Amino acid sequence: MTKADLAAGMAKTAGGTKTAAEKAINAFIAAVRESLRKGHRVTISGFGTFVVTRRAARRGRNPRTGKVIQIPVTRVPRFKASRLLKDALR
């Protein structure tokens, strides 16, 4: 499912326009992005939780040269599905 498909489904279900649904999706994504950027978690009851975790520094290899490189610590987004979502998929 693409963002356009999601907007079309939301518009059909809510009875609005695709444009309004796409604006709502964009606003949701912006709000989640900003919250995660600040280090906060975003919990949506019945759906799941978005959280930022820390990926430790590690050694990697440059695939072109084969040289060992040091990959620095980085922050990455994670999503943990709620029990309701997991049960719906079973």
N, CA, C and O atoms as a GROMACS GRO file, in nm:
protein
  360
    1MET      N    1   0.085  -0.118   0.000
    1MET     CA    2   0.000   0.000   0.000
    1MET      C    3   0.090   0.123   0.000
    1MET      O    4   0.184   0.134   0.079
    2THR      N    5   0.059   0.214  -0.089
    2THR     CA    6   0.134   0.339  -0.097
    2THR      C    7   0.061   0.448  -0.019
    2THR      O    8  -0.052   0.429   0.028
    3LYS      N    9   0.127   0.562  -0.007
    3LYS     CA   10   0.066   0.675   0.063
    3LYS      C   11  -0.062   0.719  -0.010
    3LYS      O   12  -0.160   0.756   0.054
    4ALA      N   13  -0.060   0.716  -0.143
    4ALA     CA   14  -0.179   0.754  -0.221
    4ALA      C   15  -0.293   0.655  -0.197
    4ALA      O   16  -0.409   0.695  -0.186
    5ASP      N   17  -0.261   0.526  -0.188
    5ASP     CA   18  -0.364   0.425  -0.159
    5ASP      C   19  -0.423   0.448  -0.020
    5ASP      O   20  -0.545   0.437  -0.001
    6LEU      N   21  -0.338   0.479   0.076
    6LEU     CA   22  -0.384   0.504   0.212
    6LEU      C   23  -0.475   0.627   0.214
    6LEU      O   24  -0.579   0.626   0.280
    7ALA      N   25  -0.435   0.733   0.143
    7ALA     CA   26  -0.517   0.855   0.138
    7ALA      C   27  -0.653   0.826   0.074
    7ALA      O   28  -0.755   0.877   0.121
    8ALA      N   29  -0.655   0.747  -0.031
    8ALA     CA   30  -0.780   0.712  -0.097
    8ALA      C   31  -0.871   0.632  -0.003
    8ALA      O   32  -0.992   0.656   0.003
    9GLY      N   33  -0.813   0.537   0.069
    9GLY     CA   34  -0.890   0.458   0.165
    9GLY      C   35  -0.944   0.542   0.279
    9GLY      O   36  -1.059   0.525   0.321
   10MET      N   37  -0.862   0.633   0.328
   10MET     CA   38  -0.908   0.722   0.436
   10MET      C   39  -1.020   0.812   0.388
   10MET      O   40  -1.118   0.833   0.460
   11ALA      N   41  -1.008   0.865   0.267
   11ALA     CA   42  -1.110   0.955   0.212
   11ALA      C   43  -1.241   0.880   0.196
   11ALA      O   44  -1.348   0.935   0.226
   12LYS      N   45  -1.234   0.758   0.149
   12LYS     CA   46  -1.356   0.678   0.129
   12LYS      C   47  -1.423   0.646   0.262
   12LYS      O   48  -1.545   0.657   0.275
   13THR      N   49  -1.342   0.605   0.361
   13THR     CA   50  -1.396   0.567   0.492
   13THR      C   51  -1.452   0.688   0.567
   13THR      O   52  -1.560   0.679   0.626
   14ALA      N   53  -1.380   0.799   0.564
   14ALA     CA   54  -1.421   0.917   0.639
   14ALA      C   55  -1.519   1.005   0.563
   14ALA      O   56  -1.583   1.093   0.621
   15GLY      N   57  -1.532   0.982   0.433
   15GLY     CA   58  -1.625   1.062   0.355
   15GLY      C   59  -1.571   1.197   0.313
   15GLY      O   60  -1.647   1.286   0.275
   16GLY      N   61  -1.439   1.214   0.319
   16GLY     CA   62  -1.377   1.340   0.278
   16GLY      C   63  -1.313   1.327   0.142
   16GLY      O   64  -1.341   1.234   0.066
   17THR      N   65  -1.227   1.423   0.111
   17THR     CA   66  -1.158   1.422  -0.017
   17THR      C   67  -1.020   1.357  -0.002
   17THR      O   68  -0.966   1.346   0.108
   18LYS      N   69  -0.966   1.315  -0.114
   18LYS     CA   70  -0.832   1.256  -0.113
   18LYS      C   71  -0.729   1.362  -0.072
   18LYS      O   72  -0.632   1.330  -0.004
   19THR      N   73  -0.750   1.485  -0.115
   19THR     CA   74  -0.658   1.594  -0.080
   19THR      C   75  -0.654   1.617   0.070
   19THR      O   76  -0.547   1.632   0.128
   20ALA      N   77  -0.770   1.619   0.132
   20ALA     CA   78  -0.778   1.639   0.277
   20ALA      C   79  -0.713   1.522   0.350
   20ALA      O   80  -0.644   1.541   0.450
   21ALA      N   81  -0.736   1.400   0.301
   21ALA     CA   82  -0.677   1.282   0.363
   21ALA      C   83  -0.525   1.285   0.350
   21ALA      O   84  -0.453   1.250   0.445
   22GLU      N   85  -0.475   1.326   0.234
   22GLU     CA   86  -0.329   1.334   0.216
   22GLU      C   87  -0.268   1.440   0.306
   22GLU      O   88  -0.158   1.421   0.358
   23LYS      N   89  -0.338   1.552   0.325
   23LYS     CA   90  -0.290   1.656   0.417
   23LYS      C   91  -0.285   1.602   0.560
   23LYS      O   92  -0.191   1.631   0.634
   24ALA      N   93  -0.385   1.522   0.598
   24ALA     CA   94  -0.387   1.462   0.733
   24ALA      C   95  -0.271   1.364   0.750
   24ALA      O   96  -0.206   1.362   0.854
   25ILE      N   97  -0.245   1.284   0.648
   25ILE     CA   98  -0.133   1.189   0.654
   25ILE      C   99  -0.001   1.264   0.666
   25ILE      O  100   0.084   1.227   0.748
   26ASN      N  101   0.016   1.368   0.586
   26ASN     CA  102   0.140   1.448   0.592
   26ASN      C  103   0.157   1.514   0.728
   26ASN      O  104   0.269   1.521   0.779
   27ALA      N  105   0.048   1.562   0.786
   27ALA     CA  106   0.055   1.624   0.919
   27ALA      C  107   0.092   1.521   1.024
   27ALA      O  108   0.172   1.549   1.114
   28PHE      N  109   0.035   1.400   1.014
   28PHE     CA  110   0.068   1.292   1.106
   28PHE      C  111   0.216   1.256   1.097
   28PHE      O  112   0.284   1.245   1.199
   29ILE      N  113   0.265   1.238   0.976
   29ILE     CA  114   0.406   1.203   0.956
   29ILE      C  115   0.498   1.312   1.011
   29ILE      O  116   0.598   1.281   1.076
   30ALA      N  117   0.464   1.438   0.986
   30ALA     CA  118   0.545   1.550   1.036
   30ALA      C  119   0.547   1.552   1.189
   30ALA      O  120   0.651   1.577   1.249
   31ALA      N  121   0.432   1.527   1.250
   31ALA     CA  122   0.424   1.529   1.397
   31ALA      C  123   0.505   1.414   1.457
   31ALA      O  124   0.575   1.433   1.556
   32VAL      N  125   0.495   1.296   1.398
   32VAL     CA  126   0.573   1.182   1.447
   32VAL      C  127   0.722   1.208   1.430
   32VAL      O  128   0.801   1.185   1.521
   33ARG      N  129   0.761   1.257   1.313
   33ARG     CA  130   0.902   1.286   1.285
   33ARG      C  131   0.958   1.387   1.386
   33ARG      O  132   1.067   1.368   1.439
   34GLU      N  133   0.883   1.493   1.412
   34GLU     CA  134   0.930   1.597   1.504
   34GLU      C  135   0.941   1.543   1.646
   34GLU      O  136   1.038   1.574   1.717
   35SER      N  137   0.845   1.464   1.688
   35SER     CA  138   0.848   1.406   1.821
   35SER      C  139   0.966   1.312   1.837
   35SER      O  140   1.035   1.316   1.939
   36LEU      N  141   0.991   1.228   1.738
   36LEU     CA  142   1.105   1.136   1.745
   36LEU      C  143   1.237   1.212   1.741
   36LEU      O  144   1.332   1.174   1.809
   37ARG      N  145   1.241   1.318   1.662
   37ARG     CA  146   1.364   1.400   1.656
   37ARG      C  147   1.399   1.458   1.792
   37ARG      O  148   1.517   1.471   1.826
   38LYS      N  149   1.296   1.492   1.870
   38LYS     CA  150   1.318   1.546   2.005
   38LYS      C  151   1.347   1.436   2.107
   38LYS      O  152   1.379   1.466   2.222
   39GLY      N  153   1.337   1.309   2.066
   39GLY     CA  154   1.366   1.199   2.156
   39GLY      C  155   1.246   1.144   2.231
   39GLY      O  156   1.262   1.062   2.321
   40HIS      N  157   1.127   1.188   2.193
   40HIS     CA  158   1.005   1.140   2.258
   40HIS      C  159   0.952   1.017   2.186
   40HIS      O  160   0.979   0.997   2.067
   41ARG      N  161   0.876   0.935   2.257
   41ARG     CA  162   0.813   0.821   2.193
   41ARG      C  163   0.671   0.859   2.154
   41ARG      O  164   0.610   0.946   2.217
   42VAL      N  165   0.620   0.795   2.052
   42VAL     CA  166   0.484   0.821   2.004
   42VAL      C  167   0.406   0.690   2.016
   42VAL      O  168   0.439   0.591   1.951
   43THR      N  169   0.302   0.690   2.098
   43THR     CA  170   0.220   0.571   2.120
   43THR      C  171   0.081   0.595   2.065
   43THR      O  172   0.015   0.694   2.099
   44ILE      N  173   0.036   0.504   1.980
   44ILE     CA  174  -0.098   0.509   1.924
   44ILE      C  175  -0.169   0.384   1.973
   44ILE      O  176  -0.138   0.273   1.930
   45SER      N  177  -0.265   0.402   2.062
   45SER     CA  178  -0.336   0.289   2.122
   45SER      C  179  -0.398   0.200   2.015
   45SER      O  180  -0.462   0.249   1.922
   46GLY      N  181  -0.378   0.072   2.029
   46GLY     CA  182  -0.433  -0.023   1.934
   46GLY      C  183  -0.350  -0.041   1.808
   46GLY      O  184  -0.382  -0.126   1.724
   47PHE      N  185  -0.244   0.039   1.792
   47PHE     CA  186  -0.161   0.030   1.673
   47PHE      C  187  -0.017  -0.004   1.708
   47PHE      O  188   0.035  -0.107   1.665
   48GLY      N  189   0.047   0.083   1.787
   48GLY     CA  190   0.184   0.055   1.826
   48GLY      C  191   0.256   0.178   1.876
   48GLY      O  192   0.196   0.283   1.898
   49THR      N  193   0.387   0.163   1.894
   49THR     CA  194   0.471   0.269   1.948
   49THR      C  195   0.592   0.292   1.858
   49THR      O  196   0.660   0.198   1.818
   50PHE      N  197   0.616   0.419   1.828
   50PHE     CA  198   0.737   0.459   1.757
   50PHE      C  199   0.834   0.510   1.862
   50PHE      O  200   0.796   0.587   1.950
   51VAL      N  201   0.959   0.467   1.854
   51VAL     CA  202   1.060   0.508   1.952
   51VAL      C  203   1.195   0.520   1.882
   51VAL      O  204   1.219   0.454   1.780
   52VAL      N  205   1.283   0.603   1.936
   52VAL     CA  206   1.418   0.617   1.882
   52VAL      C  207   1.513   0.538   1.971
   52VAL      O  208   1.512   0.553   2.093
   53THR      N  209   1.594   0.453   1.910
   53THR     CA  210   1.694   0.378   1.985
   53THR      C  211   1.832   0.414   1.933
   53THR      O  212   1.848   0.478   1.829
   54ARG      N  213   1.931   0.372   2.008
   54ARG     CA  214   2.070   0.401   1.975
   54ARG      C  215   2.135   0.276   1.918
   54ARG      O  216   2.131   0.170   1.979
   55ARG      N  217   2.194   0.290   1.802
   55ARG     CA  218   2.269   0.178   1.743
   55ARG      C  219   2.415   0.200   1.779
   55ARG      O  220   2.472   0.305   1.749
   56ALA      N  221   2.476   0.101   1.842
   56ALA     CA  222   2.614   0.113   1.891
   56ALA      C  223   2.712   0.126   1.775
   56ALA      O  224   2.684   0.086   1.662
   57ALA      N  225   2.825   0.184   1.805
   57ALA     CA  226   2.933   0.192   1.708
   57ALA      C  227   2.982   0.051   1.676
   57ALA      O  228   2.982  -0.037   1.762
   58ARG      N  229   3.022   0.033   1.553
   58ARG     CA  230   3.070  -0.100   1.514
   58ARG      C  231   3.168  -0.088   1.399
   58ARG      O  232   3.182   0.017   1.336
   59ARG      N  233   3.237  -0.198   1.375
   59ARG     CA  234   3.329  -0.200   1.262
   59ARG      C  235   3.259  -0.260   1.142
   59ARG      O  236   3.186  -0.359   1.154
   60GLY      N  237   3.282  -0.201   1.028
   60GLY     CA  238   3.224  -0.250   0.904
   60GLY      C  239   3.331  -0.261   0.799
   60GLY      O  240   3.449  -0.241   0.827
   61ARG      N  241   3.290  -0.293   0.680
   61ARG     CA  242   3.387  -0.310   0.572
   61ARG      C  243   3.334  -0.235   0.449
   61ARG      O  244   3.218  -0.248   0.412
   62ASN      N  245   3.423  -0.158   0.388
   62ASN     CA  246   3.390  -0.090   0.264
   62ASN      C  247   3.382  -0.196   0.154
   62ASN      O  248   3.483  -0.261   0.125
   63PRO      N  249   3.265  -0.216   0.093
   63PRO     CA  250   3.252  -0.324  -0.004
   63PRO      C  251   3.336  -0.303  -0.130
   63PRO      O  252   3.372  -0.400  -0.198
   64ARG      N  253   3.367  -0.180  -0.162
   64ARG     CA  254   3.446  -0.152  -0.282
   64ARG      C  255   3.593  -0.185  -0.262
   64ARG      O  256   3.657  -0.246  -0.348
   65THR      N  257   3.647  -0.144  -0.146
   65THR     CA  258   3.791  -0.162  -0.124
   65THR      C  259   3.824  -0.277  -0.029
   65THR      O  260   3.936  -0.328  -0.029
   66GLY      N  261   3.725  -0.318   0.051
   66GLY     CA  262   3.750  -0.423   0.150
   66GLY      C  263   3.815  -0.370   0.277
   66GLY      O  264   3.842  -0.447   0.369
   67LYS      N  265   3.840  -0.240   0.283
   67LYS     CA  266   3.904  -0.178   0.400
   67LYS      C  267   3.807  -0.175   0.518
   67LYS      O  268   3.689  -0.146   0.501
   68VAL      N  269   3.858  -0.205   0.638
   68VAL     CA  270   3.778  -0.200   0.760
   68VAL      C  271   3.759  -0.054   0.800
   68VAL      O  272   3.854   0.024   0.803
   69ILE      N  273   3.632  -0.018   0.830
   69ILE     CA  274   3.601   0.119   0.871
   69ILE      C  275   3.525   0.115   1.002
   69ILE      O  276   3.465   0.014   1.037
   70GLN      N  277   3.527   0.225   1.074
   70GLN     CA  278   3.453   0.239   1.199
   70GLN      C  279   3.322   0.311   1.168
   70GLN      O  280   3.323   0.424   1.118
   71ILE      N  281   3.210   0.247   1.199
   71ILE     CA  282   3.078   0.306   1.179
   71ILE      C  283   3.037   0.370   1.312
   71ILE      O  284   3.034   0.301   1.414
   72PRO      N  285   3.006   0.500   1.313
   72PRO     CA  286   2.978   0.569   1.440
   72PRO      C  287   2.842   0.532   1.500
   72PRO      O  288   2.758   0.470   1.435
   73VAL      N  289   2.823   0.573   1.624
   73VAL     CA  290   2.695   0.559   1.695
   73VAL      C  291   2.591   0.640   1.618
   73VAL      O  292   2.620   0.749   1.569
   74THR      N  293   2.470   0.587   1.607
   74THR     CA  294   2.364   0.658   1.539
   74THR      C  295   2.230   0.631   1.606
   74THR      O  296   2.212   0.530   1.674
   75ARG      N  297   2.136   0.723   1.586
   75ARG     CA  298   2.000   0.706   1.637
   75ARG      C  299   1.913   0.654   1.524
   75ARG      O  300   1.920   0.705   1.412
   76VAL      N  301   1.830   0.554   1.552
   76VAL     CA  302   1.744   0.494   1.450
   76VAL      C  303   1.601   0.481   1.502
   76VAL      O  304   1.581   0.454   1.620
   77PRO      N  305   1.502   0.501   1.414
   77PRO     CA  306   1.363   0.484   1.456
   77PRO      C  307   1.326   0.336   1.460
   77PRO      O  308   1.374   0.257   1.379
   78ARG      N  309   1.241   0.300   1.555
   78ARG     CA  310   1.190   0.163   1.568
   78ARG      C  311   1.039   0.171   1.586
   78ARG      O  312   0.986   0.271   1.633
   79PHE      N  313   0.972   0.063   1.549
   79PHE     CA  314   0.828   0.053   1.568
   79PHE      C  315   0.798  -0.078   1.638
   79PHE      O  316   0.846  -0.183   1.596
   80LYS      N  317   0.719  -0.071   1.745
   80LYS     CA  318   0.677  -0.191   1.816
   80LYS      C  319   0.526  -0.199   1.806
   80LYS      O  320   0.455  -0.112   1.855
   81ALA      N  321   0.478  -0.304   1.741
   81ALA     CA  322   0.334  -0.322   1.721
   81ALA      C  323   0.266  -0.353   1.853
   81ALA      O  324   0.322  -0.420   1.940
   82SER      N  325   0.142  -0.304   1.868
   82SER     CA  326   0.064  -0.332   1.988
   82SER      C  327   0.011  -0.475   1.983
   82SER      O  328   0.010  -0.538   1.877
   83ARG      N  329  -0.034  -0.524   2.096
   83ARG     CA  330  -0.090  -0.658   2.102
   83ARG      C  331  -0.213  -0.668   2.012
   83ARG      O  332  -0.233  -0.770   1.946
   84LEU      N  333  -0.297  -0.564   2.009
   84LEU     CA  334  -0.416  -0.567   1.925
   84LEU      C  335  -0.381  -0.582   1.777
   84LEU      O  336  -0.446  -0.657   1.705
   85LEU      N  337  -0.277  -0.511   1.733
   85LEU     CA  338  -0.234  -0.523   1.594
   85LEU      C  339  -0.178  -0.660   1.566
   85LEU      O  340  -0.205  -0.719   1.461
   86LYS      N  341  -0.099  -0.712   1.658
   86LYS     CA  342  -0.042  -0.846   1.640
   86LYS      C  343  -0.153  -0.952   1.635
   86LYS      O  344  -0.149  -1.042   1.551
   87ASP      N  345  -0.251  -0.940   1.724
   87ASP     CA  346  -0.362  -1.035   1.725
   87ASP      C  347  -0.446  -1.026   1.597
   87ASP      O  348  -0.496  -1.128   1.549
   88ALA      N  349  -0.460  -0.908   1.541
   88ALA     CA  350  -0.537  -0.891   1.418
   88ALA      C  351  -0.469  -0.959   1.299
   88ALA      O  352  -0.535  -0.998   1.203
   89LEU      N  353  -0.337  -0.973   1.307
   89LEU     CA  354  -0.263  -1.035   1.198
   89LEU      C  355  -0.254  -1.186   1.209
   89LEU      O  356  -0.212  -1.252   1.114
   90ARG      N  357  -0.292  -1.240   1.321
   90ARG     CA  358  -0.284  -1.385   1.340
   90ARG      C  359  -0.401  -1.456   1.283
   90ARG      O  360  -0.409  -1.579   1.291
   0.00000   0.00000   0.00000
